[in-house]
Amino acid sequence: VPGSGRPVDEELIRRHEDVLRFADRNSEGYVAGLAMLGFMYLQNAIAYGDRGLYLRARDYLDRARDAMRSVNVSDEVRMLVERLGREIEKNKARFEEG
């Protein structure tokens, strides 16, 4: 959960990225995977106070939103992506200038 202060293991993130690399880009699982990686990077951005990780989380959010334009996803996955967007917006002032 973003904001818990505990970082996500970087090896776990790398494994998720590897799985996503081979996922069907036209699948709901791909969109969910993008969102989950966004949450992981956001968690670590908060834990480490790292703007670069925040920007990576935002990139995964953008990719998930882009993928949803061409992939039918369940309400659960749509809400997951929307929640990531809210969490990123909530932490925007901490990581973005101006």
Secondary structure, DSSP 8 states (H G I E B T S, - for coil): -TTSS----HHHHHHHHHHHHTS-TTSHHHHHHHHHHHHHHHHHHHHHT-HHHHHHHHHHHHHHHHHHTTS---HHHHHHHHHHHHHHHHTHHHHS--
